Amino acid sequence: MVKHEIVHSSRALSTLAEKYQIDEFVPNNPGNIRRYFKWSFRIVYEIFDDAVLILNVLHTSQEPTKDSAQ
């Protein structure tokens, strides 16, 4: 169920990609790497002109690092 809901919520990014905050844990983030939360998960994604790429799915109990999206 968790996997299904995360996949389902990420599909909405195709039309709402800039809705969520820029990920502050990515060094020198050009502004196209963002993140949102679904339950206890942090989903990091990158916006391109023709696509949105999920970079990472982390449980919020994990300590984010400056290179978590690389």
Secondary structure, DSSP 8 states (H G I E B T S, - for coil): -HHHHHHHHHHTHHHHGGGSEE-TTSTT--S-EEEEEETTEEEEEEE-SS-EEEEEEEETTS---TTTT-
